[in-house]
Amino acid sequence: MFTGLIREVGEVASFEGGRLVVETATRAGLGDSVSVDGVCLTVVENSGGRLSFDVVPETLDRVKPFGDRVNLEPALRAGDALGGHYVQGHVDGVGRVVSVEPEADGARLRVEPPAELLRYLVEKGSVALEGVSLTVAAVDDVGFEIALIPHTLAETTLSDLAPGSQVNLEIDVLAKYVEKLLPGSMPP
């Protein structure tokens, strides 16, 4: 489990044959989980400031391609402060950035998610974009908006986004559980 509070932006050193190698100062041992752009991956090698992960076809079918820079967050450990929101590292879909507009010292980001995910988004609710825990500022029939503060822009890859960019989306898991528990949502 993660919080969506990014600890570092890593550089992709290589991605060949399903093996993703990221240059990073993030400390992680073999078998540890690390969120890479919102995707929960397992460390399979740790050598000289590089973490390696095996990325299976199931994951590749559900996420956007990894860029040159990636948001990194090690898994939450017992006793760690829980900021952000519960993030599992299970990408629900890939959204498309519609616009990025300056707003005060930050930016206003508009994203169009896959239609089937829109019902889970509510104003002032939580969503993870590229693994970053964010608050939904507005929602309409086709998309949602996020107000990005300067700190988030400086400390994550969200400053790299432009209209047309793809983003990994993880919907707040609480919304999915609520839906499942509602009368009529479970099969007989």
C-alpha positions as CSV (number, residue, x, y, z in Angstrom):
1,M,0.0,0.0,0.0
2,F,1.1,3.5,-0.7
3,T,0.0,7.1,0.2
4,G,0.5,8.8,-3.1
5,L,3.1,11.1,-1.6
6,I,6.0,10.9,-4.1
7,R,9.4,10.5,-2.5
8,E,11.6,10.9,-5.6
9,V,11.6,11.3,-9.4
10,G,13.7,8.6,-10.9
11,E,15.3,8.3,-14.3
12,V,14.5,5.3,-16.5
13,A,17.9,3.7,-17.5
14,S,16.4,1.0,-19.7
15,F,13.3,-1.0,-20.4
16,E,13.9,-4.1,-22.5
17,G,12.3,-7.5,-22.5
18,G,10.0,-6.6,-19.6
19,R,12.8,-5.5,-17.4
20,L,12.5,-1.9,-16.2
21,V,15.7,-0.4,-14.7
22,V,15.4,2.9,-12.8
23,E,18.2,5.1,-11.5
24,T,17.2,6.2,-8.0
25,A,18.3,7.0,-4.5
26,T,15.2,5.2,-3.2
27,R,16.2,2.5,-0.7
28,A,14.5,-0.8,-1.4
29,G,15.5,-4.4,-1.0
30,L,14.8,-7.4,-3.1
31,G,11.1,-8.3,-3.0
32,D,10.0,-4.8,-1.8
33,S,7.1,-3.0,-3.5
34,V,7.7,0.4,-5.1
35,S,5.1,2.5,-6.9
36,V,6.5,3.5,-10.3
37,D,4.2,6.1,-11.9
38,G,1.4,4.6,-9.8
39,V,2.2,1.0,-10.7
40,C,3.0,-1.3,-7.9
41,L,6.2,-3.2,-8.9
42,T,8.5,-5.6,-7.1
43,V,12.2,-5.0,-6.8
44,V,14.1,-7.9,-8.4
45,E,17.5,-6.3,-8.4
46,N,19.2,-3.5,-6.5
47,S,22.6,-2.5,-7.7
48,G,24.6,0.7,-7.6
49,G,21.7,3.2,-7.4
50,R,19.5,1.2,-9.8
51,L,16.4,-0.7,-9.0
52,S,15.1,-3.3,-11.5
53,F,11.6,-4.5,-11.9
54,D,10.0,-7.2,-14.1
55,V,6.9,-5.8,-15.8
56,V,4.5,-8.5,-17.0
57,P,2.2,-8.2,-20.1
58,E,-0.9,-7.9,-17.8
59,T,0.6,-4.7,-16.4
60,L,1.7,-3.4,-19.7
61,D,-1.8,-3.9,-21.1
62,R,-3.3,-1.7,-18.4
63,V,-0.9,1.2,-18.0
64,K,0.6,3.9,-20.2
65,P,4.2,3.5,-21.5
66,F,6.9,4.5,-19.0
67,G,8.6,7.8,-19.8
68,D,12.1,9.0,-19.2
69,R,11.2,10.2,-15.7
70,V,9.0,8.3,-13.2
71,N,7.4,9.1,-9.9
72,L,8.6,6.8,-7.1
73,E,7.2,5.9,-3.7
74,P,8.3,3.0,-1.5
75,A,5.5,1.0,0.1
76,L,4.1,2.2,3.3
77,R,5.6,0.6,6.4
78,A,4.0,0.0,9.8
79,G,4.4,3.2,11.8
80,D,4.8,5.5,8.8
81,A,2.6,8.7,8.7
82,L,-0.4,8.2,6.5
83,G,-0.8,11.4,4.4
84,G,-2.4,11.5,0.9
85,H,-4.9,8.6,0.7
86,Y,-4.9,4.9,0.4
87,V,-3.2,4.0,-3.0
88,Q,-2.8,0.4,-4.0
89,G,-0.7,0.8,-7.1
90,H,-3.3,-0.9,-9.1
91,V,-4.0,1.3,-12.2
92,D,-7.7,1.4,-13.1
93,G,-7.2,3.0,-16.5
94,V,-5.3,5.5,-18.6
95,G,-6.6,9.0,-18.9
96,R,-5.8,11.7,-21.4
97,V,-4.7,15.3,-20.4
98,V,-7.0,17.8,-22.1
99,S,-5.4,20.9,-20.9
100,V,-2.9,22.4,-18.5
101,E,-3.4,26.0,-17.6
102,P,-1.5,28.3,-15.3
103,E,-3.4,29.1,-12.1
104,A,-1.8,31.4,-9.5
105,D,1.6,29.8,-8.8
106,G,0.4,26.4,-9.8
107,A,-1.6,24.9,-12.6
108,R,-5.1,23.6,-13.4
109,L,-5.0,20.2,-15.0
110,R,-8.0,18.8,-16.9
111,V,-8.1,15.0,-17.6
112,E,-10.5,12.9,-19.5
113,P,-10.7,9.4,-17.9
114,P,-12.1,6.2,-19.5
115,A,-15.9,6.6,-19.4
116,E,-16.4,3.7,-17.0
117,L,-14.2,5.4,-14.4
118,L,-15.9,8.8,-14.4
119,R,-18.7,7.6,-12.0
120,Y,-16.2,7.1,-9.2
121,L,-14.9,10.7,-9.3
122,V,-16.4,13.3,-7.0
123,E,-15.6,16.9,-6.3
124,K,-13.2,17.0,-3.3
125,G,-12.7,13.2,-3.6
126,S,-9.3,11.6,-4.1
127,V,-7.6,10.2,-7.2
128,A,-4.1,9.1,-7.9
129,L,-2.5,10.4,-11.2
130,E,0.9,8.8,-12.0
131,G,0.9,7.6,-8.4
132,V,0.4,11.1,-7.0
133,S,-2.4,11.5,-4.4
134,L,-4.6,14.4,-5.6
135,T,-7.9,16.1,-4.7
136,V,-10.5,16.4,-7.5
137,A,-11.3,20.1,-7.9
138,A,-14.2,19.7,-10.4
139,V,-16.1,17.0,-12.3
140,D,-18.4,17.1,-15.3
141,D,-19.9,14.6,-17.7
142,V,-16.6,14.0,-19.6
143,G,-13.7,14.7,-17.3
144,F,-12.3,16.1,-14.1
145,E,-9.9,18.9,-13.0
146,I,-7.1,19.0,-10.5
147,A,-5.6,22.2,-9.0
148,L,-1.8,21.5,-8.8
149,I,0.2,23.4,-6.2
150,P,3.8,24.5,-6.9
151,H,5.3,21.8,-4.5
152,T,3.6,19.0,-6.5
153,L,4.8,20.5,-9.8
154,A,8.3,20.7,-8.5
155,E,8.5,17.3,-6.8
156,T,6.8,15.1,-9.4
157,T,6.6,14.4,-13.1
158,L,3.2,16.2,-13.3
159,S,5.1,19.3,-14.5
160,D,6.0,17.4,-17.7
161,L,2.3,16.9,-18.7
162,A,0.9,18.6,-21.8
163,P,-2.4,18.3,-23.7
164,G,-2.5,14.8,-25.2
165,S,-0.3,13.2,-22.5
166,Q,-1.5,9.9,-21.1
167,V,-1.7,9.4,-17.3
168,N,-2.1,6.3,-15.1
169,L,-5.3,6.7,-13.0
170,E,-6.2,4.9,-9.8
171,I,-9.6,5.6,-8.5
172,D,-10.1,5.8,-4.7
173,V,-10.6,2.2,-3.6
174,L,-13.3,3.3,-1.1
175,A,-15.6,4.4,-4.0
176,K,-15.3,0.9,-5.6
177,Y,-16.2,-0.8,-2.3
178,V,-19.2,1.4,-1.7
179,E,-20.5,0.6,-5.1
180,K,-20.1,-3.1,-4.5
181,L,-22.0,-2.9,-1.2
182,L,-25.0,-1.0,-2.6
183,P,-28.2,-3.0,-3.0
184,G,-28.5,-4.4,-6.5
185,S,-24.8,-4.3,-7.3
186,M,-24.0,-7.9,-6.3
187,P,-25.1,-10.8,-8.4
188,P,-27.9,-13.0,-6.9
